[in-house]
Amino acid sequence: MEIILLFLLVFMIIGSIIAIETKNLLSSVISVGVVGFSLSIIFLMLGAPDIAITQVVVEILILVVLIRATITTDNTAIEGPRDTFPFVSSLIFFGLFLMFAFFAVQELPKFGEPLMKVSKEYLRTGAEKTGATNIVTAVLLDFRAYDTLGEATVLFTSIIGAFVILRRKGRKGKAETDSEKFGILEDEDIKQNFEGF
Amino acid sequence: MILYFLSMVLLVMGLYCLIAKKNIIKKIIGIVIIEYSINLFLVLVGYRSGGVAPILVKGMQVEELVQKGVDPLPQALVLTSIVIGLGTLALMVALCLRMYEKFKTFDMSKINTLKG
């Protein structure tokens, strides 16, 4: 079990190395797909089928969005020397971070033996209190329903934001197309075209 | 233990991609990798060895689920986090496409109109 998880995690790390370091943007995006789908397999093995399903769907959507961003644009690799300051400072920071993470991970509860003080109560009373046999949905939609409401708000706001940013015609552009489409002349056009009269 | 540490390594690689790369799409990919690693870490912390999914199937007693089920709380929160990640990704890609229309490039070092 743990061996398979380890193998999949190493596979994810290799995939993300390829995604980070390759020059072609399209192959980079597809390597992100490798990482996401192996993540969904890991979720399935960790006893989380709901998250695995969501991860597959979201991963497909992420691939569609990212491919839309790369395929219609200029796909050439960015040339030029690597900036030394971000490179060196990030290497130093990441070394320190990994060192501290190594010590912090020792303090966590061991893998396979979680602290479940609240969750045991959810598991025990979830079915009779909420009527849901799937405890994850009981937590999501009943015990912590405000969290889901906040999620819906964030999702709505971000999609509205993306829609507004990608909208091609504002109010001004609409007036221009009106004058082109229907031949309604603006004041300046009238002045220019009929100066002679 | 080693699994936790490897997910931390994944986080660090995403951060490296976010900081040191010049291409904006690469930066977005870095953010996506960070999201993956954090979600994975939270679900790993809630795993119980030999555990079953927290679903009450037919013929199963509640006490059996309490003894064997994995932690449902991180799973519910990670579910929220995954969907929010998709929303923010859509917003970021929209901003990048807009920026590409204006500057005709994805290179951050060429987009320097904010220089003081």
Contacts between the chains, C-beta under 8 A, distances in Angstrom:
chain1	res1	chain2	res2	distance
A	1	B	49	7.5
A	2	B	3	7.2
A	5	B	3	5.9
A	6	B	2	6.7
A	6	B	3	6.7
A	6	B	6	7.4
A	9	B	3	6.3
A	9	B	6	4.6
A	9	B	7	7.0
A	9	B	10	7.6
A	9	B	40	7.9
A	10	B	6	7.2
A	12	B	10	6.4
A	12	B	36	7.6
A	13	B	6	6.7
A	13	B	9	6.2
A	13	B	10	5.9
A	13	B	13	7.1
A	16	B	10	6.3
A	16	B	13	5.4
A	16	B	14	7.2
A	16	B	17	8.0
A	16	B	33	5.2
A	17	B	13	6.9
A	19	B	17	7.8
A	19	B	29	5.7
A	19	B	33	7.2
A	20	B	13	6.4
A	20	B	16	7.1
A	20	B	17	4.5
A	20	B	21	7.2
A	20	B	26	7.1
A	20	B	29	7.3
A	20	B	30	7.3
A	20	B	33	7.9
A	25	B	23	7.1
A	25	B	25	5.5
A	25	B	26	7.7
A	28	B	25	7.5
A	28	B	26	6.8
A	28	B	29	6.2
A	29	B	25	7.7
A	29	B	29	7.2
A	32	B	29	5.5
A	32	B	32	5.9
A	32	B	33	7.2
A	35	B	33	6.6
A	35	B	36	6.1
A	36	B	32	7.8
A	36	B	36	6.5
A	39	B	36	5.3
A	39	B	39	7.5
A	39	B	40	6.1
A	42	B	40	6.5
A	42	B	43	8.0
A	43	B	40	8.0
A	43	B	43	6.2
A	46	B	43	5.5
A	46	B	44	6.9
A	46	B	47	4.9
A	46	B	70	6.9
A	47	B	47	6.8
A	47	B	51	5.2
A	47	B	52	6.0
A	47	B	53	4.4
A	47	B	54	7.5
A	47	B	69	7.9
A	47	B	70	4.2
A	48	B	43	5.7
A	48	B	53	6.7
A	48	B	70	7.2
A	48	B	75	4.9
A	48	B	78	7.9
A	49	B	53	5.5
A	49	B	55	7.8
A	50	B	75	6.6
A	50	B	79	6.1
A	51	B	39	7.7
A	51	B	43	6.6
A	51	B	75	5.7
A	51	B	78	5.7
A	51	B	79	5.6
A	51	B	82	6.9
A	54	B	79	5.7
A	54	B	82	5.4
A	54	B	83	6.9
A	55	B	82	6.1
A	58	B	82	5.4
A	58	B	83	6.8
A	58	B	85	7.2
A	58	B	86	4.9
A	61	B	86	5.8
A	62	B	32	6.6
A	62	B	86	6.5
A	62	B	89	5.9
A	65	B	89	6.3
A	65	B	90	5.9
A	65	B	93	5.2
A	66	B	25	7.1
A	66	B	28	7.3
A	66	B	29	7.5
A	66	B	89	7.9
A	66	B	93	6.8
A	68	B	93	7.3
A	69	B	25	6.0
A	69	B	28	7.9
A	69	B	93	4.8
A	69	B	96	6.1
A	69	B	97	6.1
A	70	B	25	6.1
A	73	B	97	7.7
A	73	B	100	5.4
A	73	B	106	7.0
A	74	B	104	7.3
A	74	B	105	7.2
A	74	B	106	7.7
A	78	B	22	5.3
A	78	B	23	5.3
A	78	B	106	7.1
A	78	B	107	4.9
A	80	B	22	7.7
A	80	B	109	7.1
A	82	B	20	7.5
A	83	B	20	7.2
A	83	B	22	7.4
A	83	B	109	7.6
A	86	B	19	5.3
A	86	B	20	4.7
A	87	B	20	5.1
A	89	B	19	8.0
A	90	B	15	7.2
A	90	B	16	5.5
A	90	B	19	4.7
A	90	B	20	5.2
A	91	B	16	8.0
A	94	B	12	4.7
A	94	B	15	6.8
A	94	B	16	6.3
A	97	B	8	7.8
A	97	B	12	6.0
A	97	B	15	8.0
A	98	B	8	6.6
A	98	B	9	6.9
A	98	B	12	6.0
A	101	B	5	6.7
A	101	B	8	4.2
A	102	B	5	6.1
A	105	B	1	6.0
A	105	B	4	4.5
A	105	B	5	5.4
A	105	B	8	7.0
A	106	B	1	7.0
A	108	B	4	6.3
A	108	B	45	6.8
A	109	B	45	7.4
A	110	B	1	7.1
A	111	B	1	6.3
A	111	B	3	5.8
A	111	B	4	7.0
A	111	B	44	6.8
A	111	B	47	6.9
A	111	B	49	7.6
A	112	B	47	6.3
A	112	B	48	6.1
A	112	B	49	3.2
A	112	B	50	7.9
A	113	B	48	6.9
A	113	B	49	7.2
A	114	B	45	6.3
A	114	B	46	5.3
A	114	B	47	6.8
A	114	B	48	5.7
A	114	B	70	7.7
A	114	B	71	5.1
A	116	B	46	8.0
A	116	B	48	7.6
A	116	B	71	5.4
A	118	B	73	6.3
A	119	B	46	7.6
A	119	B	71	4.6
A	119	B	72	5.8
A	119	B	73	4.8
A	120	B	66	5.7
A	122	B	72	5.8
A	122	B	73	6.6
A	123	B	54	6.3
A	123	B	62	7.7
A	123	B	65	5.4
A	123	B	66	4.8
A	123	B	69	5.2
A	123	B	72	6.7
A	124	B	62	6.1
A	124	B	63	7.9
A	124	B	66	5.2
A	126	B	72	7.6
A	127	B	56	5.2
A	127	B	62	6.2
A	128	B	62	7.8
A	133	B	55	6.1
A	133	B	56	4.2
A	133	B	57	7.5
A	134	B	54	7.2
A	134	B	55	4.8
A	134	B	56	7.5
A	135	B	54	4.0
A	135	B	55	7.0
A	135	B	56	7.3
A	135	B	65	7.7
A	135	B	69	7.1
A	135	B	72	4.3
A	136	B	54	5.9
A	136	B	55	7.8
A	136	B	72	4.9
A	136	B	75	5.0
A	136	B	76	5.2
A	136	B	79	7.1
A	137	B	76	8.0
A	138	B	72	7.7
A	139	B	72	5.4
A	139	B	73	6.1
A	139	B	75	7.9
A	139	B	76	4.0
A	140	B	76	4.5
A	140	B	79	6.3
A	140	B	80	7.5
A	144	B	76	6.5
A	144	B	77	7.8
A	147	B	76	7.9
A	147	B	77	7.2
A	147	B	80	6.0
A	148	B	80	6.6
A	151	B	80	4.6
A	151	B	83	6.2
A	151	B	84	5.9
A	154	B	84	5.3
A	154	B	87	6.2
A	155	B	83	6.3
A	155	B	84	6.6
A	155	B	86	7.9
A	155	B	87	4.5
A	157	B	87	8.0
A	158	B	84	7.9
A	158	B	87	3.6
A	158	B	88	5.8
A	158	B	90	6.3
A	158	B	91	4.6
A	159	B	87	6.2
A	159	B	90	6.5
A	159	B	91	8.0
A	161	B	91	5.1
A	161	B	94	7.4
A	162	B	90	4.7
A	162	B	91	4.8
A	162	B	93	7.7
A	162	B	94	3.9
A	165	B	91	7.5
A	165	B	94	4.4
A	165	B	95	6.0
A	165	B	98	5.4
A	166	B	94	4.9
A	166	B	97	6.7
A	166	B	98	7.1
